[in-house]
Amino acid sequence: MARLDQLLQLLESSPKDSFLLFALAKEYEGLGNDDKALEYYLSLRESNPGYVGLYYHLGKLYLRKQDIDQAVSVYKAGMEVANLAGDRHAYNELSGAKMEISEEDFEE
């Protein structure tokens, strides 16, 4: 918990710091608090939609929450951001994650 407390303290002085928002989301994920992680991922997406690393992890979080449509949407948005940034590695990673979602995931 010490690391979480440190990150929260740092965020107080830099509330829109993209790295801190991302680090807090990952920290909450590691603690099993997906709802809190989602809150920080969404805050990061709102303040810095060009933060390419966000989309892969946010998509995976939506998959864990069994929100397939949101996961696909996030992967697609991330692919656009990665493409605009010229980040082929991130684009390919996001594309691969999207392709891993099978048609069965869309059946009700």
MODELLER restraints for C-alpha pairs under 7 A, 6 or more apart:
rsr = mdl.restraints
at = mdl.atoms
rsr.add(forms.Gaussian(group=physical.xy_distance, feature=features.Distance(at['CA:4:A'], at['CA:24:A']), mean=6.96, stdev=0.5))
rsr.add(forms.Gaussian(group=physical.xy_distance, feature=features.Distance(at['CA:4:A'], at['CA:27:A']), mean=6.63, stdev=0.5))
rsr.add(forms.Gaussian(group=physical.xy_distance, feature=features.Distance(at['CA:7:A'], at['CA:20:A']), mean=6.56, stdev=0.5))
rsr.add(forms.Gaussian(group=physical.xy_distance, feature=features.Distance(at['CA:7:A'], at['CA:24:A']), mean=6.55, stdev=0.5))
rsr.add(forms.Gaussian(group=physical.xy_distance, feature=features.Distance(at['CA:11:A'], at['CA:20:A']), mean=6.39, stdev=0.5))
rsr.add(forms.Gaussian(group=physical.xy_distance, feature=features.Distance(at['CA:16:A'], at['CA:47:A']), mean=6.46, stdev=0.5))
rsr.add(forms.Gaussian(group=physical.xy_distance, feature=features.Distance(at['CA:18:A'], at['CA:44:A']), mean=6.02, stdev=0.5))
rsr.add(forms.Gaussian(group=physical.xy_distance, feature=features.Distance(at['CA:18:A'], at['CA:48:A']), mean=6.79, stdev=0.5))
rsr.add(forms.Gaussian(group=physical.xy_distance, feature=features.Distance(at['CA:21:A'], at['CA:40:A']), mean=5.67, stdev=0.5))
rsr.add(forms.Gaussian(group=physical.xy_distance, feature=features.Distance(at['CA:21:A'], at['CA:41:A']), mean=6.95, stdev=0.5))
rsr.add(forms.Gaussian(group=physical.xy_distance, feature=features.Distance(at['CA:21:A'], at['CA:44:A']), mean=5.83, stdev=0.5))
rsr.add(forms.Gaussian(group=physical.xy_distance, feature=features.Distance(at['CA:22:A'], at['CA:40:A']), mean=6.92, stdev=0.5))
rsr.add(forms.Gaussian(group=physical.xy_distance, feature=features.Distance(at['CA:22:A'], at['CA:41:A']), mean=6.44, stdev=0.5))
rsr.add(forms.Gaussian(group=physical.xy_distance, feature=features.Distance(at['CA:22:A'], at['CA:44:A']), mean=6.83, stdev=0.5))
rsr.add(forms.Gaussian(group=physical.xy_distance, feature=features.Distance(at['CA:24:A'], at['CA:40:A']), mean=6.68, stdev=0.5))
rsr.add(forms.Gaussian(group=physical.xy_distance, feature=features.Distance(at['CA:25:A'], at['CA:37:A']), mean=4.07, stdev=0.5))
rsr.add(forms.Gaussian(group=physical.xy_distance, feature=features.Distance(at['CA:25:A'], at['CA:38:A']), mean=6.80, stdev=0.5))
rsr.add(forms.Gaussian(group=physical.xy_distance, feature=features.Distance(at['CA:25:A'], at['CA:40:A']), mean=5.13, stdev=0.5))
rsr.add(forms.Gaussian(group=physical.xy_distance, feature=features.Distance(at['CA:25:A'], at['CA:41:A']), mean=5.85, stdev=0.5))
rsr.add(forms.Gaussian(group=physical.xy_distance, feature=features.Distance(at['CA:26:A'], at['CA:37:A']), mean=6.61, stdev=0.5))
rsr.add(forms.Gaussian(group=physical.xy_distance, feature=features.Distance(at['CA:28:A'], at['CA:34:A']), mean=6.64, stdev=0.5))
rsr.add(forms.Gaussian(group=physical.xy_distance, feature=features.Distance(at['CA:28:A'], at['CA:36:A']), mean=6.24, stdev=0.5))
rsr.add(forms.Gaussian(group=physical.xy_distance, feature=features.Distance(at['CA:28:A'], at['CA:37:A']), mean=5.05, stdev=0.5))
rsr.add(forms.Gaussian(group=physical.xy_distance, feature=features.Distance(at['CA:29:A'], at['CA:37:A']), mean=5.57, stdev=0.5))
rsr.add(forms.Gaussian(group=physical.xy_distance, feature=features.Distance(at['CA:41:A'], at['CA:54:A']), mean=6.86, stdev=0.5))
rsr.add(forms.Gaussian(group=physical.xy_distance, feature=features.Distance(at['CA:41:A'], at['CA:58:A']), mean=6.47, stdev=0.5))
rsr.add(forms.Gaussian(group=physical.xy_distance, feature=features.Distance(at['CA:50:A'], at['CA:81:A']), mean=6.02, stdev=0.5))
rsr.add(forms.Gaussian(group=physical.xy_distance, feature=features.Distance(at['CA:52:A'], at['CA:78:A']), mean=6.45, stdev=0.5))
rsr.add(forms.Gaussian(group=physical.xy_distance, feature=features.Distance(at['CA:52:A'], at['CA:81:A']), mean=6.40, stdev=0.5))
rsr.add(forms.Gaussian(group=physical.xy_distance, feature=features.Distance(at['CA:52:A'], at['CA:82:A']), mean=5.92, stdev=0.5))
rsr.add(forms.Gaussian(group=physical.xy_distance, feature=features.Distance(at['CA:55:A'], at['CA:74:A']), mean=5.99, stdev=0.5))
rsr.add(forms.Gaussian(group=physical.xy_distance, feature=features.Distance(at['CA:55:A'], at['CA:75:A']), mean=6.12, stdev=0.5))
rsr.add(forms.Gaussian(group=physical.xy_distance, feature=features.Distance(at['CA:55:A'], at['CA:78:A']), mean=5.06, stdev=0.5))
rsr.add(forms.Gaussian(group=physical.xy_distance, feature=features.Distance(at['CA:56:A'], at['CA:75:A']), mean=6.54, stdev=0.5))
rsr.add(forms.Gaussian(group=physical.xy_distance, feature=features.Distance(at['CA:56:A'], at['CA:94:A']), mean=5.91, stdev=0.5))
rsr.add(forms.Gaussian(group=physical.xy_distance, feature=features.Distance(at['CA:59:A'], at['CA:71:A']), mean=4.31, stdev=0.5))
rsr.add(forms.Gaussian(group=physical.xy_distance, feature=features.Distance(at['CA:59:A'], at['CA:74:A']), mean=5.57, stdev=0.5))
rsr.add(forms.Gaussian(group=physical.xy_distance, feature=features.Distance(at['CA:59:A'], at['CA:75:A']), mean=5.99, stdev=0.5))
rsr.add(forms.Gaussian(group=physical.xy_distance, feature=features.Distance(at['CA:60:A'], at['CA:71:A']), mean=6.82, stdev=0.5))
rsr.add(forms.Gaussian(group=physical.xy_distance, feature=features.Distance(at['CA:62:A'], at['CA:68:A']), mean=6.74, stdev=0.5))
rsr.add(forms.Gaussian(group=physical.xy_distance, feature=features.Distance(at['CA:62:A'], at['CA:70:A']), mean=6.33, stdev=0.5))
rsr.add(forms.Gaussian(group=physical.xy_distance, feature=features.Distance(at['CA:62:A'], at['CA:71:A']), mean=5.13, stdev=0.5))
rsr.add(forms.Gaussian(group=physical.xy_distance, feature=features.Distance(at['CA:63:A'], at['CA:71:A']), mean=5.88, stdev=0.5))
rsr.add(forms.Gaussian(group=physical.xy_distance, feature=features.Distance(at['CA:68:A'], at['CA:105:A']), mean=6.81, stdev=0.5))
rsr.add(forms.Gaussian(group=physical.xy_distance, feature=features.Distance(at['CA:72:A'], at['CA:98:A']), mean=6.03, stdev=0.5))
rsr.add(forms.Gaussian(group=physical.xy_distance, feature=features.Distance(at['CA:75:A'], at['CA:94:A']), mean=5.60, stdev=0.5))
rsr.add(forms.Gaussian(group=physical.xy_distance, feature=features.Distance(at['CA:75:A'], at['CA:98:A']), mean=6.07, stdev=0.5))
rsr.add(forms.Gaussian(group=physical.xy_distance, feature=features.Distance(at['CA:78:A'], at['CA:94:A']), mean=6.82, stdev=0.5))
rsr.add(forms.Gaussian(group=physical.xy_distance, feature=features.Distance(at['CA:79:A'], at['CA:91:A']), mean=4.99, stdev=0.5))
rsr.add(forms.Gaussian(group=physical.xy_distance, feature=features.Distance(at['CA:79:A'], at['CA:94:A']), mean=6.09, stdev=0.5))
rsr.add(forms.Gaussian(group=physical.xy_distance, feature=features.Distance(at['CA:79:A'], at['CA:95:A']), mean=6.81, stdev=0.5))
rsr.add(forms.Gaussian(group=physical.xy_distance, feature=features.Distance(at['CA:82:A'], at['CA:88:A']), mean=6.87, stdev=0.5))
rsr.add(forms.Gaussian(group=physical.xy_distance, feature=features.Distance(at['CA:82:A'], at['CA:90:A']), mean=6.00, stdev=0.5))
rsr.add(forms.Gaussian(group=physical.xy_distance, feature=features.Distance(at['CA:82:A'], at['CA:91:A']), mean=5.25, stdev=0.5))
rsr.add(forms.Gaussian(group=physical.xy_distance, feature=features.Distance(at['CA:83:A'], at['CA:91:A']), mean=6.32, stdev=0.5))
